[in-house]
């Protein structure tokens, strides 16, 4: 059961090498596909040099980028991963084992941690774990995984959703079948929280999530 890791990028030359290096350590990753939205730095060259399949000049839409990557993916499992989210070999091994042992699971996400000492962000990570386990809701910076057949059954990401495409897919995925939260936690960058202010960013994310849940009836 191979895992295709799909990464949307836009000027990620600083983060991509370490993320890909960890993925190369795993025997469970069958391929890494990068969908690039016309980066003007060295992202594309780095991805190619590190052995990734690269789709270039895609629109600046993560939903579109990831759908195009999924179209050419060959793995039985798709893992949608942000360029600044690092997932360990143990987490991938646990994911593989979970899906092999429980055929009813269609997808889910990892537990999450941030590279920040912020107590607020630590709380959001605890909340994300609780939300994933009990509500089947996952965000992109957790690393969302789904069986390819289930992804195709759901017709992929909704490309009309400009923000929160990860949450929207998560809501449909949990309605489609059983989901799971897998550990150990991935390590995601806290850069957007540090840039905008952790509290302000958390409030903005909460408002977006609330809007999407109302819009899609979940």
N, C-alpha and C positions, 0 to 999 in steps of 0.2 A: 504494500500500500504506500505508494510514493506521495510525498508532499511537494506540491508546487508552491513556492513562496512568491507572491506578487507584491511589488513595491512601487507605489506611485512617487515620482520625484519631480522636484523643481528646485534647482540650485542646491543640491545636497552633497556637494563634494567633501564637506567636512565630516558628515555623519555616516555616509554610505560605507566607507571602507571597514569600519569596525563592526557595523551591522552584518555585512556580508561575510566577514572573516569568521564570525561565530557560526553563521549558517553553514559554512564550508566544513565545520568540525562535525557536523551531524551526518550520520549515515542514512537518516530518514528523509533528508531533503533531496529530491530527485532533480530539481531545477530551480533556478532563481530568474524571474522575469521582471525587468524594470520597465515601467511605462513612464516615459519622460515627457513633460509638458514644456518642451522647447527651452531647456536650461541654457543660460549663457555663461556657465562656468564649466568645470571639468567633469561634471556628473556623468555624462554619457561615456566619455573616454574611460573613466574609472570603472564604471559598470562593465564595459566590454573587456577591459584589461583583467578584471576579476572573474571573467568567465560567465557573465550573465547574458541571457538573451535580452535584447533591448529593442523596445518600440519607441521610435523618436517622433518628435513634432506632434504630439497629441494635444488636444485642447486642455486648458487649465481647469480640469474637472476631475476630481478623484474618482467619481462614479464612472466616467467615461474611460479614464486611464485603466482602472481595474477591470472593467468589462472587456476592454480590448486585450488585456493581458490574459484574462480567463479564457478568451476564445481560442488561444493557441496553447494553453496549458495542457499538459499530458498527465499530470498526477491525478490520483483518485481523490485527493484532498487538496483544497485550496486554502492557503494561509495568507490573508491580507495584512501586510506589515508596513508600518510607517518606517521611513528611512532612519529615523532617530530612535527606534525601539529595538532593544537587543533581547534576543530570546536564546536561552541556554540550550545545550544539547540535552540536558536532563528534562527540560520542559517539553522539547520535541519528542523525546522518547516516551514521556508520559502521555502525550497526545496520541502518538501512534498506538500505544498499548490500550488506551481508553477506547479508541474507535474500533480497534480489532476485537476487543472483548464485549463491547456493547453496540450491536448493530443498529439499535433503535436511535442512537444519537446521530442527529443530522449535522450538528455544528455546535459552536459556542465560542469561548474566548479564554484567554489566560488571565490569571490574577495579575495585578499591576503594582509596580513601585516606581517612584520617581527619583532621579539623581539630585535630590534636594533635601535639606534637613527640615523643610517647612512642616510644621505640625498640621497645618490646614491640608496640605497635600497628602500627608500620611493618612489623615482622616478620610479624604476622598478615595484613597486606595482601599481602605477598609470598606468603605461604602460600596465601591465598585465590586469588590469580592462578594459582599452580601447580596448586592443587586443581581449579579450574575448567577449565583447559586440558587436564589429563591425566585427571581423574576425572569431569568433568562435574557437579561438585557446587557449588551456589551458595547463598548465604544472602540473606535479604531486604534487608540493608543494602547489597548490591551492586546491587540493582535486577534482578529476575528478569523476563525477557521470554519469551513463548511465542506461537506462532501460535494464533489463536483456535480453529481447527479442532482442533489438537492438544490444547488445553485442554479442549475439549468431549469429545474422545475419551477423555481421562483422567478425566472427570467432575469436573473442578475440584479445589479444595482439599478435603482430608479434614477435615470439620468436627468430627470426633471428636478431632482433634489440637489440644490447647489451647496447646501451646508447640512451636515448631519446625515449624509448618505449611509454612514456606518450604523448609526442607531436605527435608521429606517429599515435597513436590511435585517438587523438584529430582531426587530419587532416581528417582521414577517417570518423569519427563521424559527422563532420560538413557537409561532402558530402552526408551522409546518411539521414540527416534530420535537423530540426531546433534545435539550441542549445541555452542555456541561461547562463548568468552570475548571480549568486545569492549572496546576502549579508545577514547579515554583514560579513566582512572579517574573514577568518580563520587566526590564528596566527601561523606562521611557524618559526622554529628555523633558525637563521642566522649563525649557527656554521660552515657550509662549506665555507661561504663567509669570516668569521673571520679567519678561518684556512688558506685559500689560498690567502686572500686579496680580498676585495669586487670588485674592478675594474677588476682584473685578472679573477676572477670567472665569472663575468658578460660577459666579452669578450669571454671566453671559451663557455659559454652557448649560446651566440649569434652565434658563429661560428657553433656550433653543430646544432642549429635550422636552420640556413641557409643551411647547408649540407642536413639535412633531407627534407627540403622543396624542394630542387632541386631534390633529389633522388626520392621523391614520387610525384613530379609534382605539388606542391601546392605553 
